Amino acid sequence: MNAPRSSPLEGQPIASGGQVAELASPVPAVGDPKGVAEGVRTALGTDPHGDDGRRPIAWLHIVAPRGAVPTATSWCACGRDRSAVGRARVLALIDDHAAHRDVCPLRNSQEGRTAA
């Protein structure tokens, strides 16, 4: 035979009369309602890191691990794409990349040169 299961509340008095617990009334808020955490701007303001129109157009990537052969890549949005392997060639590519700044058609407008 199966013994009746005992409930964890066994031996506790049972409320009679079917009383229902009343819900507490909501506490009135004090002050203005807050939409987000304090200190967070809710309205769109001016961007402190605004766009000034400048964009990178050339990259020089150099990898020189200790005890290994250095490599470098020079890339420009005008179509220039060069790479070098070895210390002497990487140093030459660095100089070439710096010199390209003066002749790059994207960086130096031809209109400004003829006007000057």
N, C-alpha and C positions, 0 to 999 in steps of 0.2 A: 504494500500500500504506500501511497504517497502521502507524506506529511504536509500539512498546509505550510505554504511559504510564509516566512515572517517578514514583515515590512520594516524598513529602517525606522519608521516612526511608531513602531509598536510600543504600546504602553503610554503614548502621549495622549492627553485629553483631546477629544474631537470637539470642535466648535459646533454648537448647536444653533439652530435658528436660521441658518443659511445667510449669515452676515457677509456682506461684500466689502472689501477694503475700499476706502475712498481714495481717489487720486489727489495728490497735492496740487494746489493751484500754482500756476506758473509764477515765478518770481519776476516782478517788474524789472526791466533793464534800467540801469542808471547811466545816463550820458548818451552820447550818439552811438548808433549801431556801427559796428566795424565790419567792413567787407573782407578785409585781409589783415594780416599781422601788422602790428604797429611799425611804422617806419618804412613800409613798402608803398611806393607811389602807385596810385590807382589810375591816374590820368596820364595820357601820353604827353610827355614834355619834350624838350629839346634833347637830342642825343648828345651826351657829353663826349662821345667818341665819334663824332660826325664824319661823314665822308667828304674828304677834301678833293676828290677826283683823281688822286694819284694811284697808279697801279704798277706793280712790278712787271717789268718786261724782259729782264735778263736775270739768269741765275748762274752762279758759279758754285759747283758742288765739289768739294775736295775731301778725299778719304786718305788719311795717312796713319794707319795703325802702326804702333810701335814695333819695330823690327821687321816690317813688311814693306813691299813696294807701294809707294803712294800713287793714287790715281785721281784724275780730275775730269769734270765735264763742264763745259761752258755752253749754255743754251740761251738763245734770244728769240723773242716773238717775231722778229723780222725774218727768221728762217735759218739763222746761224746755229750750227750744232757741231761742236768740236769736243774731242776728248784726248787725254794724254795719259801715258803710263810711264812711270819713272820720275825720279826727282828733277832732273834737268828739264824734261819736257813739261812737267807740271808747273815748274816755275815760269817757263816760257808761255804756257797757256794762261797763267795768271796775268802776266804783262799784256798778252794779246787781248784778254777779256777787258782789262782796264782801258786799253787803246780803242776798243770797239765802241766804247761809250761816246767818243767824239765823232764817230762816223756812222752810227746807227741811224737809219732813216726814220725809225719810230720815235727815237728820243730827240733828235734834232730836226725840227720841221724845216723843209726846204723853203717855205714861204718866208720864214723869219730870216733866213740867210740872204735871200735876194733883197729883202726890204732893208737890211742893215748895210 
